[in-house]
Amino acid sequence: MSALFLVLIGSSFLLSILLHTFYVFSNFGIQDIPNERSLHTERTKKSGGMVFIPCFLISVFLWLLLEQTDVISFIPKFPAEPKMYYFIFGLVFFCMLGFFDDIFHLTPIIRLLLEYSVVFYLLHALKFQFSLFGIQIGNEWIHLLLGSTTIVFFINLINFMDGLDLYLVGTLALGFLFLPVLLGISFQMEVSYALIPFLFCVSLSGFAFYNYPKAKLFMGDSGSLSIGFFLAFLPLCFQKESLGKVSDSIFIYFFLSPTFWTDGLITLFVRAIQKKSLFSAHREHLYQYLTELKITKAMVCLIMVFSNLPAWSLLLCYQLGFIKTDLSSEGWMLLIIFLYVVVYVFVRQSVLNRRKNIA
């Protein structure tokens, strides 16, 4: 990596710190008022996504400018393909949608319709492919409906789980380290694709600093929706380099954030069984229960972030051939998902019993 690209990374880091500092200590901004779901008790600024997403976009623009210098051969080129421009469009859309939701509190129906429309359009325009149990989905409309539903659900699952933002940022950062190998991508891949999530994490550095407990800034829906889209869309950008590997399986979305999926889905299932609203605020996620057990928020973040490692490690070992099994890649992924559900249910029940004993 050239010194020029290190200048890009350093500039992105400084820009992130400066912009977040300006927003946190400025007299304008959106305030987050604590509710029954909140882990904080004081008014705190939110909509941090309106800071780190512009920071990322400015960094991409600077990247494009550096390509025009005389040392272009020493800096990775930005992957200027149609799918990357669609990616940027989607990122901006979800950031702005979240920002309007932070201000006007859009109804779930309106927000879901807008999200579904944009995701459906992107999948249709770029003709991405998914497989289910190793079978390519041939019918275009079934393919689009299944893909759109999965991605919109994944984005909103991230949004539902934004009560502890540092947990989300940590999962994002650690997940990106495993992403290329999880997707079975050749080491001959364009390095620029791997640098995009790295640059995104650098743009988040200022937010992470001010979100560290006791937090001075929350990401709000503008941040959680855009991060959800970033995570959901990025594997699709790798498909050309990894065609035929696990990346075109729809189950790969579980492995982008295993603990998020397990905690989110089981919590939604429990609330549905109890006939509670799936859209109202609550404190029934595992990470929220853990904060009630005299465990610091920082420690809860570490526990939840590193609880993703077993799933990533098991899939990594399968990819590298260290685990010999007759199971297909999707069969192996389903086995890992089943194990996560079993362990999660056991841990959740243990934590609930301990809460009762403390009470």
NULUMVO-620973 format. One line per 4 residues: number of its first residue (from 1); their letters; for each residue y, z, x of N, C-alpha, C. Coordinates in steps of 0.05 Angstrom, whole numbers. Atoms other than C-alpha are relative to their C-alpha. Layout:
NUM) a) Y:Z:X:Y:Z:X:Y:Z:X ~ ...
This chain:
1) msal) -24:0:17:0:0:0:25:0:18 ~ -24:3:-17:67:-21:29:20:22:-5 ~ -22:-20:2:127:24:42:18:-7:-24 ~ -16:9:22:163:-18:-10:-11:11:-27
5) flvl) 11:-10:25:115:3:-64:2:30:-2 ~ -5:-28:-1:122:75:-42:28:6:-9 ~ -27:-3:10:196:66:-55:1:-1:-31 ~ 2:2:29:178:45:-126:-10:26:-12
9) igss) 12:-25:11:135:107:-137:21:23:3 ~ -19:-21:-4:188:152:-107:24:-2:-19 ~ -22:5:18:243:120:-148:-7:8:-29 ~ 9:-7:27:202:129:-212:-1:30:-3
13) flls) 1:-29:1:190:202:-195:28:13:-3 ~ -27:-11:1:263:217:-182:14:-7:-27 ~ -11:8:25:284:178:-244:-11:18:-23 ~ 12:-18:20:235:219:-286:12:28:0
17) illh) -12:-27:-2:262:285:-260:28:0:-10 ~ -28:1:7:334:264:-269:4:-4:-30 ~ -3:5:28:327:236:-339:-9:23:-18 ~ 10:-23:16:286:294:-365:19:24:4
21) tfyv) -19:-22:-5:334:344:-333:25:-4:-17 ~ -24:6:16:393:309:-366:-5:6:-30 ~ 6:-4:28:359:310:-434:-4:29:-7 ~ 5:-28:6:336:382:-430:26:16:-2
25) fsnf) -25:-17:-1:405:410:-412:24:-13:-14 ~ -22:13:15:446:361:-454:5:14:-27 ~ -6:-12:25:479:380:-519:-11:-16:-24 ~ 11:16:21:443:327:-559:-31:0:2
29) giqd) 29:0:0:370:319:-578:-11:11:-25 ~ 14:-9:24:319:336:-631:-13:27:6 ~ 12:-26:-4:298:408:-639:-26:3:-15 ~ 25:-6:13:227:429:-655:1:28:-11
33) ipne) 0:-26:13:225:486:-705:-28:10:-3 ~ 28:-10:1:163:529:-699:-11:2:-29 ~ 14:-4:25:113:528:-756:-26:14:4 ~ 25:-16:-3:45:559:-770:-19:-12:20
37) rslh) 18:12:-20:11:510:-723:10:4:29 ~ -12:0:-27:59:520:-665:-10:23:17 ~ 7:-20:-20:42:557:-602:25:12:12 ~ -25:-11:-10:116:571:-589:14:14:-23
41) tert) -14:-16:21:163:618:-626:30:-5:0 ~ -29:6:-1:232:590:-608:5:-30:-3 ~ -8:28:2:269:526:-622:-1:-13:28 ~ 3:14:-26:254:476:-567:4:-30:-4
45) kksg) -5:29:2:276:405:-554:-27:-15:0 ~ 24:17:1:225:351:-571:8:-29:3 ~ -3:29:-4:218:275:-570:3:-7:29 ~ 0:6:-28:206:275:-496:-10:-29:6
49) gmvf) 9:28:-4:173:207:-506:23:-19:2 ~ -23:17:-2:242:178:-514:13:1:28 ~ -9:-2:-28:253:197:-441:-21:-13:19 ~ 19:11:-19:188:182:-405:-9:-28:-5
53) ipcf) 7:29:5:173:116:-440:22:-18:11 ~ -21:16:-13:242:87:-420:-3:2:31 ~ 3:-3:-29:229:115:-350:-22:-18:10 ~ 22:17:-7:163:78:-347:8:-30:-1
57) lisv) -9:28:3:195:13:-372:20:-7:22 ~ -19:5:-23:251:19:-320:-16:-4:26 ~ 16:2:-24:198:29:-267:-14:-27:1 ~ 13:26:1:161:-34:-290:21:-22:7
61) flwl) -22:19:-6:228:-72:-288:6:-1:30 ~ -5:-2:-29:240:-47:-217:-23:-13:16 ~ 24:13:-12:169:-69:-199:4:-31:0 ~ -5:28:1:186:-139:-223:22:-10:18
65) lleq) -21:7:-18:250:-139:-183:-10:0:29 ~ 10:-1:-28:213:-119:-119:-17:-24:6 ~ 16:23:-5:167:-178:-128:17:-24:10 ~ -17:22:-8:227:-223:-116:10:2:29
69) tdvi) -9:-4:-28:239:-195:-46:-17:-17:19 ~ 14:16:-20:217:-229:18:-27:11:8 ~ 26:-12:-8:159:-181:27:-19:2:-24 ~ 16:1:25:127:-200:-39:-30:3:5
73) sfip) 29:-1:-6:59:-207:-5:-10:27:7 ~ 9:-27:-7:59:-134:13:2:20:-23 ~ -1:-18:23:69:-106:-56:-18:-12:-22 ~ 17:11:21:18:-113:-113:17:-13:-22
77) kfpa) -15:13:21:42:-162:-165:-6:13:-27 ~ 4:-9:28:53:-138:-236:-17:-21:-14 ~ 17:19:13:-2:-170:-278:14:-14:-24 ~ -16:14:20:44:-218:-316:-17:-18:-17
81) epkm) 17:15:19:-6:-239:-369:9:6:-28 ~ -8:-5:28:6:-246:-444:-8:28:-10 ~ 9:-25:11:-35:-184:-458:17:24:10 ~ -17:-22:-10:11:-141:-414:26:1:-15
85) yyfi) -25:0:15:73:-163:-452:-5:10:-29 ~ 7:-12:26:38:-148:-518:-3:30:3 ~ 3:-28:-6:20:-81:-487:27:14:0 ~ -26:-12:-1:93:-66:-472:13:0:-28
89) fglv) -10:1:27:113:-88:-542:-12:23:-17 ~ 13:-21:15:62:-41:-573:9:28:9 ~ -9:-25:-10:83:16:-528:28:8:-10 ~ -27:-5:11:156:9:-549:-1:5:-30
93) ffcm) 2:-4:29:137:2:-622:-9:28:-7 ~ 10:-26:7:96:66:-623:18:22:9 ~ -20:-20:-8:149:104:-585:22:2:-21 ~ -21:0:20:202:83:-635:-9:10:-27
97) lgff) 11:-10:25:157:96:-694:-2:31:1 ~ 2:-29:-3:144:167:-668:27:13:0 ~ -28:-11:0:219:177:-656:11:2:-28 ~ -10:0:28:235:158:-728:-16:21:-16
101) ddif) 16:-21:14:178:204:-751:11:28:8 ~ -11:-26:-9:208:261:-709:26:6:-16 ~ -26:-5:13:275:251:-745:-3:1:-31 ~ 0:3:29:257:229:-816:-26:10:-13
105) hltp) 25:-10:11:186:257:-823:-13:-20:-20 ~ 12:21:16:154:193:-849:-25:10:-14 ~ 24:-8:14:99:200:-900:-24:-12:15 ~ 24:10:-14:28:191:-871:-7:-29:-8
109) iirl) 8:26:10:16:129:-914:18:-22:13 ~ -18:19:-12:78:92:-889:-6:-4:30 ~ 5:1:-29:64:110:-816:-27:-14:6 ~ 26:13:-4:-10:89:-821:1:-29:-5
113) lley) -2:28:7:7:23:-854:14:-15:23 ~ -14:12:-22:57:7:-798:-18:-2:25 ~ 17:-1:-23:8:28:-744:-23:-21:-3 ~ 23:18:5:-50:-11:-775:9:-29:2
117) svvf) -10:28:-1:-7:-74:-782:3:-10:28 ~ -5:8:-28:14:-75:-709:-26:-2:16 ~ 25:1:-15:-55:-59:-681:-17:-24:-9 ~ 15:23:10:-88:-111:-726:11:-25:11
121) yllh) -13:24:-11:-37:-163:-703:-7:-3:30 ~ 5:2:-29:-48:-146:-629:-29:-9:5 ~ 28:7:-4:-124:-150:-634:-5:-29:-8 ~ 3:28:9:-119:-216:-672:13:-19:20
125) alkf) -14:18:-19:-68:-247:-624:-14:-3:26 ~ 11:0:-27:-105:-228:-561:-31:-4:0 ~ 28:6:3:-176:-238:-588:-18:18:17 ~ 16:-19:-15:-205:-175:-557:-27:2:-14
129) qfsl) 27:-2:11:-280:-164:-566:-11:28:3 ~ 14:-26:-1:-320:-101:-582:-30:-6:-5 ~ 28:1:7:-394:-89:-586:-8:27:-12 ~ 10:-24:13:-433:-39:-627:-30:1:4
133) fgiq) 28:-2:-7:-501:-16:-601:-9:-25:15 ~ 6:23:-16:-499:-74:-553:2:-27:-14 ~ -1:25:15:-488:-126:-607:29:-8:-4 ~ -27:10:4:-425:-168:-606:5:-4:-30
137) igne) -7:3:28:-390:-166:-674:10:-28:-5 ~ -7:28:2:-389:-239:-695:21:-6:-20 ~ -20:5:21:-349:-238:-760:27:10:9 ~ -26:-7:-11:-276:-239:-740:13:22:-17
141) wihl) -14:-20:17:-251:-198:-800:-13:27:3 ~ 13:-26:-4:-304:-144:-792:8:11:27 ~ -8:-7:-27:-288:-143:-718:28:12:0 ~ -28:-9:0:-213:-135:-731:3:26:-15
145) llgs) -2:-25:16:-222:-82:-785:-12:24:15 ~ 13:-21:-15:-270:-41:-743:17:8:25 ~ -16:-6:-23:-228:-47:-680:26:13:-7 ~ -26:-12:8:-162:-32:-715:-4:28:-10
149) ttiv) 5:-27:11:-191:28:-752:-6:19:23 ~ 7:-18:-22:-220:57:-688:25:7:17 ~ -24:-5:-17:-155:48:-648:21:16:-15 ~ -20:-16:15:-109:74:-703:-10:29:-3
153) ffin) 10:-27:2:-155:134:-713:3:14:27 ~ -2:-12:-26:-156:147:-638:29:8:6 ~ -28:-6:-4:-80:143:-634:9:25:-15 ~ -8:-23:17:-71:192:-691:-15:26:8
157) linf) 15:-23:-10:-125:238:-662:16:12:23 ~ -17:-9:-21:-82:243:-600:25:14:-11 ~ -23:-11:13:-22:256:-645:-5:27:-13 ~ 7:-25:13:-58:311:-683:-4:22:21
161) mdgl) 7:-19:-21:-76:345:-617:23:6:19 ~ -22:-2:-18:-6:348:-588:13:28:0 ~ -11:-27:1:3:423:-600:4:13:27 ~ -3:-10:-27:-5:437:-526:3:-25:19
165) dlyl) -5:26:-12:28:378:-491:-11:-2:28 ~ 9:1:-28:8:397:-420:-30:-6:1 ~ 29:7:3:-65:393:-443:-3:-30:-3 ~ 1:29:4:-52:322:-466:7:-15:26
169) vgtl) -8:13:-24:-16:303:-402:-21:2:22 ~ 21:-5:-20:-70:334:-358:-24:-18:-6 ~ 23:17:7:-125:297:-396:6:-29:6 ~ -9:28:-6:-86:232:-389:-2:-5:30
173) algf) -1:4:-29:-75:240:-314:-28:0:12 ~ 27:-1:-11:-147:261:-298:-17:-23:-10 ~ 16:22:11:-176:209:-344:5:-27:14 ~ -7:25:-14:-139:153:-308:-13:-2:27
177) lflp) 14:1:-26:-172:173:-243:-29:-10:-3 ~ 27:8:5:-240:160:-275:-2:-27:-14 ~ 1:24:17:-220:100:-317:-13:-24:12 ~ 12:24:-10:-238:43:-270:-31:1:3
181) vllg) 29:-2:-3:-308:69:-255:-13:4:-27 ~ 12:-4:26:-320:91:-327:-3:-27:-14 ~ 1:26:12:-306:19:-348:-18:-19:15 ~ 18:17:-14:-354:-8:-297:13:-23:14
185) isfq) -16:22:-12:-300:-48:-262:-7:-4:29 ~ 5:6:-28:-313:-82:-196:23:9:17 ~ -21:-8:-18:-275:-57:-137:16:-24:10 ~ -16:24:-7:-251:-129:-128:22:-5:-21
189) mevs) -20:4:21:-207:-120:-190:28:0:11 ~ -28:0:-9:-133:-132:-185:10:29:1 ~ -9:-27:-4:-103:-68:-157:23:7:-19 ~ -23:-5:18:-42:-77:-202:-8:13:-26
193) yali) 9:-12:25:-83:-59:-264:-4:31:4 ~ 5:-28:-5:-102:8:-233:26:15:5 ~ -25:-13:-6:-30:21:-212:17:5:-24 ~ -16:-4:24:-2:15:-282:-3:28:-11
197) pflf) 2:-28:10:-32:82:-307:11:20:20 ~ -11:-18:-21:-13:113:-240:31:2:-3 ~ -29:0:3:60:92:-250:8:14:-26 ~ -6:-14:26:57:118:-322:-1:30:5
201) cvsl) 2:-29:-5:34:186:-297:24:10:17 ~ -24:-7:-16:91:187:-246:24:3:-18 ~ -22:-1:19:139:173:-303:-1:25:-17 ~ 3:-24:15:111:234:-338:5:25:16
205) sgfa) -2:-24:-17:123:281:-279:23:18:-9 ~ -22:-17:9:191:304:-304:-6:14:-25 ~ 8:-14:25:163:319:-373:-19:23:6 ~ 19:-20:-7:105:357:-343:14:25:12
209) fyny) -15:-23:-12:154:400:-303:14:17:-21 ~ -14:-15:21:195:419:-364:-18:9:-23 ~ 19:-8:21:134:426:-409:-17:24:9 ~ 17:-22:-10:100:477:-364:9:26:-13
213) pkak) -8:-25:13:98:545:-400:17:17:17 ~ -10:2:27:146:570:-422:16:-26:-2 ~ -10:28:1:163:499:-444:29:-1:-9 ~ -28:6:8:234:473:-449:1:-27:-15
217) lfmg) 0:27:13:213:405:-477:-28:-7:-10 ~ 25:10:11:159:377:-522:2:-30:-3 ~ -1:30:1:139:304:-527:5:-10:-28 ~ -4:9:27:141:300:-603:-18:-24:-6
221) dsgs) 16:23:8:111:242:-641:6:-25:17 ~ -8:23:-17:150:192:-598:-17:-1:26 ~ 16:-1:-24:109:216:-539:-30:-2:-5 ~ 29:-1:6:41:230:-570:-10:-27:-11
225) lsig) 8:26:10:38:164:-608:-1:-21:22 ~ -1:20:-21:59:123:-548:-22:5:21 ~ 22:-6:-18:9:159:-503:-27:-8:-12 ~ 24:8:13:-45:148:-555:-4:-30:1
229) ffla) 2:29:-2:-30:74:-556:-6:-9:29 ~ 5:7:-28:-28:71:-480:-30:4:7 ~ 28:-6:-5:-97:103:-476:-19:-19:-15 ~ 17:17:16:-125:60:-532:0:-29:9
233) flpl) -3:28:-6:-99:-7:-507:-8:-6:29 ~ 5:6:-28:-110:0:-432:-28:-10:5 ~ 27:11:-6:-186:-9:-433:-3:-29:-8 ~ 1:28:8:-175:-74:-470:11:-19:21
237) cfqk) -12:16:-21:-132:-99:-413:-20:-4:23 ~ 19:3:-22:-192:-89:-366:-24:-18:-8 ~ 24:13:9:-241:-129:-408:-7:-25:16 ~ 7:24:-15:-236:-193:-368:-14:6:26
241) eslg) 13:-7:-25:-255:-157:-304:-27:14:-4 ~ 25:-16:4:-312:-118:-336:-17:-10:-23 ~ 15:11:23:-342:-164:-388:-30:5:4 ~ 28:-5:-1:-412:-144:-405:-7:28:8
245) kvsd) 5:-28:-7:-404:-72:-381:6:17:-24 ~ -4:-18:22:-394:-10:-423:28:-2:-12 ~ -27:1:10:-320:-26:-431:4:-14:-26 ~ -4:14:25:-331:-73:-489:-15:15:-23
249) sifi) 12:-16:21:-370:-19:-527:22:17:-14 ~ -20:-15:14:-329:15:-581:-2:30:6 ~ 4:-28:-6:-359:82:-559:16:9:25 ~ -14:-8:-24:-318:79:-495:25:16:-6
253) yffl) -23:-16:7:-260:109:-533:-5:30:0 ~ 7:-28:-2:-296:175:-536:4:10:28 ~ -1:-9:-28:-298:177:-460:28:-1:12 ~ -28:-2:-9:-223:167:-453:10:29:-2
257) sptf) -8:-29:4:-215:239:-478:-22:14:-15 ~ 24:-11:14:-283:270:-494:6:26:-16 ~ -6:-25:14:-257:340:-511:19:-4:-23 ~ -18:6:22:-201:312:-554:-16:-10:-24
261) wtdg) 16:11:22:-251:272:-595:-17:22:-13 ~ 18:-20:11:-300:329:-603:15:21:-16 ~ -15:-21:13:-249:382:-620:14:-11:-25 ~ -15:11:23:-208:336:-665:-18:-7:-23
265) litl) 18:9:22:-267:307:-705:-13:24:-14 ~ 14:-23:13:-303:373:-716:20:17:-15 ~ -21:-15:14:-238:408:-735:7:-14:-27 ~ -5:15:25:-223:353:-786:-23:3:-19
269) fvra) 23:-3:17:-294:357:-812:-1:28:-13 ~ 0:-27:11:-290:433:-821:21:3:-21 ~ -22:-3:20:-223:428:-857:-7:-16:-25 ~ 8:16:23:-251:373:-902:-21:15:-17
273) iqkk) 20:-16:14:-311:417:-920:13:23:-15 ~ -14:-22:12:-264:474:-935:21:-9:-20 ~ -19:12:19:-222:426:-978:29:7:7 ~ -27:-4:-9:-160:437:-936:13:-28:6
277) slfs) -14:25:-6:-107:383:-925:-5:-8:29 ~ 4:10:-27:-122:339:-865:26:-6:14 ~ -26:7:-12:-48:326:-854:19:23:4 ~ -17:-23:-3:-18:395:-859:-3:14:27
281) ahre) 1:-14:-26:-1:437:-798:-20:24:-1 ~ 19:-22:-1:-54:488:-776:-4:9:28 ~ 6:-11:-27:-80:529:-718:-30:4:3 ~ 29:-2:1:-154:514:-722:-14:-17:22
285) hlyq) 13:14:-22:-166:473:-659:-9:21:20 ~ 11:-19:-19:-206:506:-604:21:10:20 ~ -20:-9:-19:-148:507:-555:20:19:-12 ~ -18:-20:14:-106:544:-607:-14:27:-2
289) ylte) 15:-25:1:-161:595:-616:0:14:27 ~ 2:-12:-27:-166:605:-541:26:14:8 ~ -25:-13:-6:-92:622:-536:3:27:-13 ~ 0:-26:14:-105:681:-583:-18:20:14
293) lkit) 19:-18:-14:-155:711:-534:11:11:26 ~ -14:-11:-23:-104:736:-484:-4:-18:25 ~ 2:19:-22:-114:673:-442:27:-15:1 ~ -26:14:-2:-49:642:-415:-2:-29:-8
297) kamv) 0:28:8:-29:574:-440:-7:-18:23 ~ 7:17:-24:-33:546:-369:-30:0:5 ~ 29:-2:-4:-105:571:-363:-15:-15:-21 ~ 13:15:22:-123:542:-431:2:-30:6
301) clim) -3:28:-8:-95:475:-407:-21:-8:20 ~ 19:6:-21:-139:477:-345:-28:-1:-11 ~ 27:-1:12:-201:497:-385:-6:-25:-16 ~ 4:22:18:-192:442:-436:0:-27:15
305) vfsn) -1:25:-15:-173:387:-386:-26:-4:16 ~ 24:3:-17:-232:401:-339:-26:1:-16 ~ 24:1:17:-280:407:-398:-8:-29:-5 ~ 6:29:2:-277:330:-398:-19:-9:23
309) lpaw) 14:9:-24:-310:327:-329:-30:-5:-4 ~ 29:5:3:-383:334:-350:-6:-28:-12 ~ 4:26:13:-378:273:-396:6:-23:19 ~ -8:21:-19:-342:231:-344:-21:-2:23
313) slll) 19:0:-23:-391:253:-289:-27:-12:-8 ~ 26:11:9:-453:237:-330:1:-30:-4 ~ -3:29:3:-427:168:-348:3:-13:27 ~ -3:11:-27:-406:157:-276:-26:-2:15
317) cyql) 26:1:-13:-475:175:-250:-18:-22:-11 ~ 16:22:13:-506:127:-300:10:-27:11 ~ -12:25:-9:-458:72:-278:-9:-7:29 ~ 7:4:-28:-475:82:-205:-30:0:6
321) gfik) 29:2:-3:-550:84:-218:-13:25:10 ~ 12:-25:-9:-560:157:-198:-19:12:-21 ~ 17:-10:21:-592:172:-265:-18:-23:-10 ~ 19:20:8:-655:132:-281:-9:6:-29
325) tdls) 8:-4:28:-667:124:-356:-5:-27:-13 ~ 5:24:15:-694:73:-405:21:-5:-21 ~ -21:2:21:-634:85:-450:20:-22:8 ~ -21:19:-5:-583:29:-457:26:16:6
329) segw) -25:-14:-6:-511:44:-437:11:14:-25 ~ -10:-13:25:-493:58:-510:-18:23:-8 ~ 18:-23:6:-555:101:-519:7:24:17 ~ -8:-22:-18:-534:142:-458:26:12:-10
333) mlli) -26:-10:10:-463:148:-486:-4:17:-25 ~ 6:-16:24:-490:172:-553:-13:26:6 ~ 12:-25:-8:-533:224:-519:21:19:11 ~ -22:-17:-10:-472:251:-482:17:11:-23
337) ifly) -16:-9:23:-433:253:-547:-14:22:-15 ~ 16:-20:14:-489:291:-580:0:27:15 ~ -1:-25:-16:-491:342:-523:27:14:-2 ~ -27:-11:3:-416:351:-528:4:14:-27
341) vvvy) -2:-12:26:-420:365:-602:-15:27:-1 ~ 16:-25:1:-476:417:-593:14:22:16 ~ -14:-20:-17:-439:453:-536:26:9:-13 ~ -26:-7:13:-373:450:-573:-4:19:-23
345) vfvr) 5:-17:23:-402:480:-637:-7:29:9 ~ 8:-26:-11:-433:537:-596:25:15:10 ~ -24:-13:-12:-368:552:-558:20:7:-22 ~ -19:-5:22:-325:547:-621:-8:25:-15
349) qsvl) 10:-23:16:-369:596:-659:3:26:17 ~ -3:-24:-17:-369:644:-599:28:10:1 ~ -28:-7:-1:-294:642:-595:9:12:-27 ~ -7:-10:27:-287:653:-671:-11:29:-3
353) nrrk) 11:-27:2:-334:714:-667:16:19:17 ~ -16:-18:-17:-293:743:-610:27:5:-13 ~ -25:-5:14:-229:733:-650:-3:21:-22 ~ 5:-19:21:-260:772:-707:-2:28:11
357) nia) 4:-27:-13:-280:829:-660:27:11:9 ~ -26:-10:-9:-209:832:-631:17:9:-24 ~ -15:-6:24:-179:832:-701:-10:26:-13
